Amino acid sequence: MAGMASSRSETVDLACGDVAGLVQALASPAERVTVNLNSDHVAGCTYTFAAPYAPGAAQALPPVGPNEITGTTQVRVTINGNGSTLARSSSSTDPFSLLATNPGAVLDAQDLTLTGGDVFASASAQQTAGAGGLNNGGVATLRRCTVSGNVLSAGPRNPGSGGGIDNGGTLTLIDSTVSGNRISASTFGPPVDADGGGIYSAGGSVTVIDSTISDNSVSAYPTMAFGGGIDVTQGTLLLRGSTVTGNSALADGGGIEASIAAAVAVSTRFSGNTPDNCGPRHLVVGCHG
């Protein structure tokens, strides 16, 4: 790991697979941190996480922004992935997601893949489980990124929100892909709502530009599974020049589910979503097919 730092900013170059260095970089006390992954330009570079970054933590990496565990007071983190993948180890027995952004913080990520995150809602407390890939409470922008193959298991008593991304802040996707993420039912407890196989947003804003939302699913509890691709509750959703295809939800909103939300799709193609492209369709302006 190499880098230069001041009390206000730090730049870190990391060789492929340097998981410890990446954890250390995101725990930096600097207000602005730039992380350049895969500095040795290894093809197919992957940073594999066997456990959360700290005991009791819910993510592979320290959250961007103020963090009681690490004592950081970050304002902005930039991750230049250089084609890298952040992945939860398939042999891990610990449930955890990959990235999180706390309120008041900014994450800019590019040329990065998030995959394999696996989380479930607690059986002992009524709380919403976050997504397997990214949990955003601040301002997050993903450019040329892929969020794929992440899983959330819902219940009992606890709703599952966002297989790939759970957003409560401001989320922007540019030339990115959210695919193959899913929410499934846990094997215990009574049924609960499950929302947003690809992306779930509650009270925040989501902007999707020149991106693809595909093959995401919500298969938990047939009458309570909504928004295979995207589920927006309150807040806003704007899609422009994008594709929403092959997503599914057992109840409604195979492509997009909107509830008390301002949802607009411009020059966006909908196809092959089950049971419908948008639900309720009249709440998603520009949804067709």
Backbone hydrogen bonds, N-H to C=O, Kabsch-Sander energy under -0.5 kcal/mol:
donor,donor_aa,acceptor,acceptor_aa,energy
2,A,13,D,-2.1
4,M,11,T,-1.8
6,S,9,S,-3.4
10,E,32,R,-2.1
11,T,4,M,-2.8
12,V,34,T,-2.9
13,D,2,A,-3.6
14,L,12,V,-0.5
14,L,36,N,-2.8
18,D,15,A,-1.8
19,V,17,G,-2.1
22,L,18,D,-1.7
23,V,19,V,-2.4
24,Q,20,A,-2.3
25,A,21,G,-2.2
26,L,22,L,-2.1
27,A,23,V,-0.9
28,S,25,A,-1.3
31,E,7,S,-0.5
32,R,8,R,-2.0
33,V,76,R,-2.4
34,T,10,E,-2.8
35,V,78,T,-3.3
36,N,12,V,-3.3
36,N,34,T,-0.5
37,L,35,V,-0.8
37,L,80,N,-2.4
39,S,14,L,-2.9
41,H,38,N,-2.0
45,C,42,V,-1.2
47,Y,85,T,-3.2
48,T,46,T,-0.6
49,F,87,A,-2.8
50,A,48,T,-0.5
53,Y,59,Q,-1.9
57,A,54,A,-2.2
60,A,97,S,-1.9
61,L,98,L,-1.2
64,V,100,A,-2.9
67,N,72,T,-1.6
71,G,67,N,-2.4
72,T,67,N,-0.5
75,V,31,E,-3.6
76,R,31,E,-2.1
77,V,106,V,-2.7
78,T,33,V,-2.8
79,I,108,D,-3.1
80,N,35,V,-3.0
80,N,78,T,-0.6
81,G,79,I,-0.9
81,G,110,Q,-3.0
83,G,111,D,-1.7
84,S,81,G,-1.0
84,S,111,D,-0.8
85,T,45,C,-1.5
86,L,113,T,-3.3
87,A,47,Y,-2.5
87,A,85,T,-0.6
88,R,115,T,-1.4
89,S,49,F,-3.3
92,S,89,S,-1.5
96,F,94,D,-0.5
96,F,118,D,-1.4
97,S,58,A,-2.6
98,L,132,G,-0.8
98,L,133,G,-0.9
99,L,133,G,-2.3
101,T,135,N,-2.6
102,N,64,V,-3.2
105,A,102,N,-1.8
106,V,75,V,-1.9
107,L,139,V,-3.0
108,D,77,V,-2.5
109,A,141,T,-2.7
110,Q,79,I,-2.1
111,D,143,R,-1.9
113,T,84,S,-1.8
114,L,146,T,-2.8
115,T,86,L,-2.4
116,G,148,S,-0.7
118,D,96,F,-1.9
119,V,151,V,-2.2
121,A,153,S,-2.2
127,Q,125,A,-1.3
129,A,159,P,-1.8
132,G,163,G,-1.9
133,G,164,G,-0.9
134,L,164,G,-2.0
135,N,99,L,-2.0
136,N,134,L,-0.6
136,N,166,D,-3.0
137,G,101,T,-3.2
137,G,135,N,-0.6
139,V,105,A,-2.4
140,A,138,G,-0.5
140,A,170,T,-2.9
141,T,107,L,-2.6
142,L,172,T,-2.9
143,R,109,A,-2.7
143,R,141,T,-0.5
144,R,174,I,-2.5
146,T,112,L,-2.2
147,V,177,T,-2.8
148,S,114,L,-2.2
148,S,146,T,-0.5
149,G,179,S,-1.1
151,V,117,G,-3.0
152,L,182,R,-1.9
153,S,119,V,-2.3
154,A,152,L,-0.5
154,A,184,S,-2.8
155,G,158,N,-1.4
157,R,190,P,-0.8
160,G,193,D,-1.7
161,S,129,A,-1.5
161,S,159,P,-0.5
162,G,160,G,-0.5
162,G,195,D,-2.7
163,G,196,G,-2.1
164,G,197,G,-0.7
164,G,198,G,-0.6
165,I,198,G,-1.8
166,D,134,L,-2.5
167,N,165,I,-0.5
167,N,200,Y,-3.5
168,G,136,N,-3.2
169,G,136,N,-0.7
170,T,138,G,-2.9
171,L,169,G,-0.5
171,L,205,S,-2.8
172,T,140,A,-2.3
173,L,207,T,-3.0
174,I,142,L,-2.8
175,D,209,I,-2.4
177,T,145,C,-2.5
178,V,212,T,-2.7
179,S,147,V,-1.9
179,S,177,T,-0.5
180,G,214,S,-1.4
182,R,150,N,-2.3
183,I,217,S,-2.0
184,S,152,L,-2.3
186,S,154,A,-2.4
194,A,224,M,-2.3
195,D,160,G,-2.7
196,G,226,F,-2.3
197,G,227,G,-2.1
198,G,228,G,-0.8
198,G,229,G,-0.5
199,I,229,G,-1.7
200,Y,165,I,-2.4
201,S,231,D,-2.5
202,A,167,N,-2.0
203,G,201,S,-0.5
203,G,233,T,-2.3
205,S,169,G,-2.5
206,V,236,T,-1.9
207,T,171,L,-2.3
208,V,238,L,-3.1
209,I,173,L,-3.0
209,I,207,T,-0.5
210,D,240,R,-2.7
212,T,176,S,-2.3
213,I,243,T,-3.1
214,S,178,V,-2.1
214,S,212,T,-0.6
215,D,245,T,-1.5
217,S,181,N,-2.1
218,V,248,S,-1.8
219,S,183,I,-2.9
220,A,183,I,-0.6
224,M,221,Y,-2.4
225,A,222,P,-0.5
226,F,194,A,-2.6
226,F,224,M,-0.5
227,G,252,D,-1.8
228,G,253,G,-1.8
229,G,254,G,-0.7
230,I,255,G,-1.8
231,D,199,I,-2.4
232,V,257,E,-2.8
233,T,201,S,-3.0
233,T,231,D,-0.5
234,Q,232,V,-0.6
234,Q,259,S,-3.1
236,T,204,G,-1.9
237,L,262,A,-2.6
238,L,206,V,-2.4
239,L,264,V,-2.6
240,R,208,V,-2.9
241,G,266,V,-2.3
243,T,211,S,-2.2
244,V,269,R,-3.1
245,T,213,I,-2.1
245,T,243,T,-0.5
246,G,271,S,-1.5
248,S,216,N,-2.2
249,A,274,T,-2.2
250,L,218,V,-1.5
251,A,225,A,-2.3
252,D,225,A,-1.2
255,G,276,D,-1.0
256,I,277,N,-1.8
257,E,230,I,-2.5
258,A,279,G,-1.7
259,S,232,V,-2.6
262,A,235,G,-2.0
263,A,261,A,-0.8
263,A,283,L,-0.9
264,V,237,L,-2.5
265,A,285,V,-3.5
266,V,239,L,-3.4
269,R,242,S,-2.4
271,S,244,V,-1.9
274,T,247,N,-2.6
279,G,256,I,-2.4
283,L,280,P,-1.7
284,V,281,R,-1.6
285,V,263,A,-2.3
285,V,283,L,-0.7
287,C,284,V,-2.0
